[in-house]
Amino acid sequence: MDPSFASLLLESMADGVITLNNKGIISSWNPSMERITGYSAKEAVRKSRIFLLNRRQINLLIPGQVLCHTS
């Protein structure tokens, strides 16, 4: 698939779409993800996929170890 076509397709989708590299780092974030999450691509790209989790979900990843305090 032509890379410019793939990029155009992702940009125009109504569904939120992200891509991750092989280390779980966000490499792309389409406009629908911006609308759904309130985070811009600039804020999300190059962050770990854990960025997508809320504090409660993060704390569930490692039982007995609080990574984020929930209110």
Residue, then its C-alpha position, 0 to 999 in steps of 0.5 A: m500500500d502506498p504510504s501516502f494513501a495509508s496516511l490519508l486513510l488513517e487521517s480520514m477514519a471516523d474511528g480512533v486509530i493509533t499505531l505502536n512500534n515494537k516497543g509499545i511506543i505510540s507512533s501515530w495518533n489520528p484526529s479521531m483519537e484526538r476527539i475521543t481522548g482530548y489529547s493531541a497527536k503532539e501530546a501522545v506520539r512518542k509516549s508509552r501505550i500506558f499513556l492510554l490507561n487511566r490511573r486505576q488501570i495502571n494500578l491493576l497492572i502490578p498488584g500490590q504496587v501503587l503506581c498512581h494515586t487515585s482520588 
